[in-house]
Structure formats: structure tokens, C-alpha cells
Amino acid sequence: MTYTLKYSSILTRSASVWTDATHQFWGVLSFSRIFTIFWLLLCTKTIDCSTSKCQVCKDIVKEFNEGIRKTSKSNFGGGNTHWEEKSLGSYATSETRLVEIMEGLCEHSEKECHTMVEAHEEILEKYWFAFFAKKKDKDLHLWFCIENIKVCCPDNTFGPNCDQCPGDPKNPCRGNGKCDGEGSREGTGKCTCNAGYKGDLCDECTDGYYEESKNQTHTSCKACHESCKTTCWEAGPKGCDECKNGWTHSEEEGCVDVNECEKTPCEENEYCLNNDGSYSCAKCHSACDRCRGYGADNCEECKDGYELKDSLCTDKDECAAESSPCTGNNETCVNTLGSYSCSCQEGFIRDNEECIPKPKEESESAEVEQEGKEEL
């Protein structure tokens, strides 16, 4: 058929492009090419990077259906079956349209896709003319992947013979897990259970979960309360068989939180925060000498350099006292947060423990510099 030659020519052109790229490799080497070649070598030598045959087939079906949509809109504009019958005319079911769809397959896929299409293009052709062209309702996935090339299985079956997955045919693994290989010709058919479930049919609860309900077709497991150590028999803290560390058992309430802060477990100048099942320690405010919580309003005592005003430990302005703490000649007091410092008055510099007049040259230089700044 014409499209067969076209599909083969596509592969030939791809090989030609690859050859040209190889010849130019060292001249126009790029990071993306390095990464692609590295990945191909890695897949070949170390790990299996291949996509399952069933998934490849599903992708082909998806792209085939997408091709139908694209050729409908890109060529004439339309979109629905009635419109196609009226406006697309003979093109709607023509070999020309099929060729365009086939050429669009595997554009974003690996070699497995090209290999599968090339090996089974006659089956796709048969689907096109026997079903699509005659407006017969035939699912392409069922026709192509399951019934003809036999790489997929119907839902809830697995393996070479499409055996039934464990459990109810419509609800394998009791709906609480996934059947290995389900929908493909691969896998073991064993149930991989969701979190909280175990057993061949995923119909039992693991530790940390309790059985909320159960019948012959379904089991529902729910997580135990956070206070439970490992197992429980119902919801809430009363359902725990044993309490976790940080919790204690009460006849009325079940597992209740232990307030570790009552034992003052934190370091000096830290305060305790009780959490469910635990606790944490945090630093007191910088104004506090011991505290009940964070903030200058939670101090048990104020640090030196702070004083209590309106229930807050606030900075004490030592420089505002009647008697200045800076008693040296030509000294001035500078208040700082929680403290103070003594500086020399303007025109003086510190020499050892005394403030002495600045040397004349230094003083004049400073005045000139100050004048320059004022002019700017």
C-alpha cells in the first residue's frame, strides 16, 4: 500500500538524519546530544529502559485517535461525524487520510513504537477500512491491542492468557490494591496492597489500622489515632490497645497527652512548649532572665539593663539617671539596648582611660571634612 512505503521512507529518512548527525557529532556537539547518547548506552548496558508492549500499543491507539482529530480539523475545519460525512467527502475515509495519520504515529516515541507499527500496519489498515470507514462502532484498543496483536488484556485480567486477577472480577484485590500486570500480558497477578492493607486479597488491616467494616466483597481499614502505639480496635484515642510514648492511658478518655513541660525539661533561659505526644524548647526573649513563654511580657525576671514597665521588660536608659554612669572628664553617656557605653565628647579622643583634646591638625582636618560634607 502507498502509506506502507511512506512509513518505511520515514524510517529511512530518520536513519539518514541520524547518520548525518553522527558525522557532524564532534563539530556541533551539544549537551542534549551527550545526554541522549549517554541514556541510550545506559539503557543498553545496565538497565532495562523499555516500555511495556501494552503501553506502547496504548500510546499508538491514543496517537491514532488524535490523528483522526487533527486531520479532521487541519484539512477542512469540522470535527464531528455528521460534519465529516457532509463536508470531508471521500477524504473522510480515504487512504490519503490514513497515510497522514500513520505518518504522525510515534513522533514522540521510542523505537518500540516504530517497530510495532511497522510489524502490524496491515491490522491498522483493516481497522480503518472495515470499521472506521463503514461507521462501525469498534474500539481500536480492543481490536488492535487485545484481540489481534495480543499485547494487552481486558481490565482486571493479566498474563499471557489474560487470567482473572485475584478477587471479584469487577473488583480485584477487594478494591484495596493493584493486580500486578493488570490489563497487560505481563505480571504475576499478585495483589500489591494500598497503605493499611495486607493479605493475598488485601482484605486484612496492617498494624496502625483498624477494621472499620468488612463483608464478602469489601474490607475497609482506617488509620488508628496518633496516640496509639501500634494497634487499635476502633477510632479515636479510646481504641488504642497501647499508648505511644508521650501519651498515658486514662479510663475515661483513653490515651491522653503527657504534659512534659510540668517537669521543666528545658535549659536555663528557655521555655517549654507542649505538643501532642512530645514537647519542644525555645529561647526566652532577650529582655528576660527566665520566662514562661516568648515575648518581653512573659519574663519571670528582667535581665540587667532592663526594667519592668506595664508588665513588660523594657530597656533601662542608664544615661537618663540623675547621676550619669560615665564619670570621666569630657565623657558622655550613650544608651544601648540593655546597656550603655561611655564615649568622648566632640573634639576629644580616648587615650587609655582618659578623653583628651584631639591634636590640632587632626581637629582641623576633621573640620574641613565636615565642611565638605555640608557643602555637598
N, C-alpha and C positions, 0 to 999 in steps of 0.2 A: 504494500500500500504506500501511497505518497508520503503520509506522515511518518511511516517507519523509516524511510530514507532520510526524512528531515530530522527525526530524533537521532539517528545514527550520525548524521552530519554535525549535529550539535555536539555530540561527544567527541567527534574528530576535531572540530574547531577548538573545543576545550583542551584537548591534548596538545594541539598546535600552540595554543596560547601558553600552556604550561612549559612546553619546550623552549619557546622564545624567552619566557621569564627566567628559565634556568640559565640560558646563555648570557642573559644580562644581569644575572644574580649579583656578581661582585661589583658591577658598576653602579647599580641602583639599589643596593641592599637597604632595607628598612626594618624598623623594629617589628612591624606587623608580620613581615615575611619570616623573620627569625623566629618569632613566637609560633607561627603556623607550622614551620618545619620542625621545630622542637617538639610541638604537641603531637605531630604525626609520628615522629620517631619514638616518642614516649609510648604512644598507643601501640605501636608495632612491637617494641622490645620489652615493655614492662607490664603494662596493664591493658585490660580489655575495655576499649572506649566505644565499642559498637553499640548501636541502638537495637533493641529487640525487634525482630522481624514484624511482630504485630504492630508495634508503634510506628515502624516505617510505613506499613500499609495504611494505618490510620492517617498518617500525615499525607500520603498520596491521595486518599479519599478526600481529605479536607481541601487540598490544593486543587483537586479536580473540580469539586463543587464551587470553589472560589473562582476557578477559571470559567465556569459556566456563567457566574455572575458578572465577571469582568468583561467577557466577550459580549454579553448582552448589552452592557452599558457603553463600553468603549466604542463599539461599532455603530450602534444605532440610537442609543439612549434609552429606553424602555426598562424593563425589569421583571414584569410578571408574565406568566404563561400565556394568558389571553392576548396580551400585547404582542408577545413574540409571534404567536400564530398569525396575527393580523399584519404586523409590520416587518418582522425579520424574514418572512417568507421562507424560501428554500434554505437560506443560510442557517436558520434556527437549528436544523437537524443535519446539516451538511458535513461532509468530510473536511471541508475547509475550516469550519469552526472547531472540529475535533482536533485538527492539526494544531491550531492556535492554543487550544487548551493543553495538549500534550507537550508543546514546546515550553509551556510555563511551569510544568511539573519539575520538582527537585531543584528549583532555582536557589533555595536556601538550605539545601540538604546535603548530607554526606553521600559517599559513593554507593552505600547500600540502597539508596532510593533509586539512583540511575540503574543499578543492576536489576532491581525488582521490576521497574517499569519496562526495561528492555526485554526481560525474560517473559513478561506477561502482557505485553501491549495488545495482543490479539484478543485477550479476555476483556480488556477495556473497550476495544473496538466493538466487540459483540454486545457489551452492555449498552453502548451508545446507540447502535442501530436496532437492537432487539427490544430495548426497553425505553430509553430516553426518547428516541425518535418516534416511537409509537405511543408515547404518553402513558406508558405503563408504570404503575407505582412500584418501583423496585429499589430497595435500599442498597446503595452502592457498597457500603461496608459489609453488609450481609452477603451480597453477591460476590464481591471481589475477595475480601479478606477471609471470610469464614467458609463459604461454600465452594469456592473454586481454588484459590491458591493455598488455602488451609493453613494460614499462619496465625489466625485469631480464633477464639471460641466465643460462643454466646455468653452473655452476662451470667455470672455465678457458676461458671464451669472453667476447667483448666486442663492443661496437659495435652499430649498428642491425640488422645481420643475424646477430648472435651468432657472429662469426667465431672460429676457433680461435686461442688465444693461441700465441705462438712456442714451439717445442719439443714435447716429448711431450705428448699430450692429457691425460694424467694427472699430468704433472709439468712444467708450463710454466716457461720460464726456467731449466731444469735444476734447479729447486728452490732456486735461489740468488738469486731476485729476485721482483718482483711485476709482473704484467702490468697495464699501465695500463688502467683501465676494466673489469677482470675482474669478471664477474658482473653487469655493467650494460649498458645500450645506449649507453654513452658511452666515451670514451677513445680512445687511439691504438693500443693493443695492444703498444706497445713495452715492453721489459723495463727496469724500474728495479732495478738490481742491489744486493744487500746489500754491506756493507763487505767489501773484499777481492776483489770480483769485478768483471769488466768484459766487454764484448762484447755482441753482439746477443742472445745466448742466455745471457749471464752464465756462460760456460764458460771464461773466462780469469782469471788471477790478476793483480791490480794490484801495483804496487811496494809492498814491505813485506810481501808474502805469497808463499808458495811452493806449488807444486802437489803436494799430498800423494798424490792419486790421481785418475785420470781414465779414463772409458770412454765409450761412445757415448751414454749417457743421463745421466751424472752427473759433475760435477767437484767436487773438494774442495780448497779453498785454506786454508792455515793461516798464522798470523802469524809473521813472522821473529823471531828472537831480538832482544832490546832492544839488543844491541851492534851490530847490522847497520845500515849507513848507509841504504841504500835497497832493495837486492835481495838475495835469498838463494836457495839451491837445495835446502836441506834444513833440518831443525830444529836448534836449538842454535847456539852461537857458532861452531862449525866450518863451518856452512853459509853464512856471510856472504860475499858477493862483495867487500865492502869494509867496514871498521870505521868506526863513528861516531867523532867527536871525543871524547876521553876514554877511548878504548879503543885497544889496539895489537894487531897480529897476531902470533900465536905458531904455529909449525909444529905443535906438539903439541896446543894447546888451542883454536886459532882466535883469536877476538877476546877479549882479556883486559883487565880494568880497569887503567887507569893510576893509580897512587897519586900524585896531585898533591901530597899532604902531604909527600912526601920532599923537595920543593923549597922547603918553608917559605913558602907563598904568603900567609900571613896577616899582619896588622898586629901591632905590638908589643902584648904583653899579651892576645893572642888565641891560641887553639889551633885546629888543623885537624882536620876530620872528613872522612875519605874516604868518598865514596858511589860507587855503580856509575856510571861514566862521568862523574863530577864530584867536587866537594868543597864544603865549607862551612866558615865560620869562626865561632867563638863566643868570647865574653868569658871570660877567666880568672876564678876566684873572687876576691873582694875581698881575700883574705889573700895572694894570690900576686903576685910580681913575676916574670912569665913562668911558663908552665906547660906540661904535657904533655897535659892534659885537664881536665875540670871537677872541682872539688872542692878542698878545702884539703889533701888528701893527694896532689895532683898538681902541686904547686908545684915549680918548679925552684929558686926562692929565695923567701923570705918578705919581704913588704913591711915597711917601717919601722913599728914598733908591733906587730909580730907576731914570734913566735919558734917554732922547730921543736921540737915535743914529740911523741914517739911517732909520728914520720913525718907529723905534722900541723902546719900553720902555725896557731898559736892566738894569741889576744890576749895581749899582754905587759902585765902590770899594773905600769905605771911607778910607781904610788903605793906598791907593796909593797917598793920598793927601800930599802936601808938609808939612803940619802941621798935625801930627798924632792926632786923636781924643783921644788917650789914653795917658794922660799926667802924670800919676803917676810914681813914681820911680820904675824901674825894671818891667814895664809893656810892653806888646807887643800887637799889634792890629791884630785881626783875622776877616777877611771879611766873612760875611754870606749873603745869598740871601735876598736882600732888607734891609740889616742892617749890623751890625758888633758887635764884643764883645772884651773886654779887658781881656787878660789873663796874668798871671805872667810868667816872663821869666824862662827858665830852671834853676833849683836849688833854686827856690823861691816858697813860698806858700802864699796864701792870708790870712791875719789876719785882720778882719774887713775891712777897706778900703785901707790897705797897703799890698804891697808884701814884705815879709821878708824872709831872708835866711832859708832854711829847717834846722831843727835840725840835728846835725852831725850824730847820729845813724840812723835816717830816711834816710839821704842822702846816707850813706854808704850802708844801706840795699837796697836802690834803685839801687846803682851802681852794687852791687853783682847780683841782679836780672837781671839787664841789661846785665851783662857779661854772665850769664847763658843762656839768650835768644840768645846771639850772638854765643855761642858755639853750641847750638842746630841748 
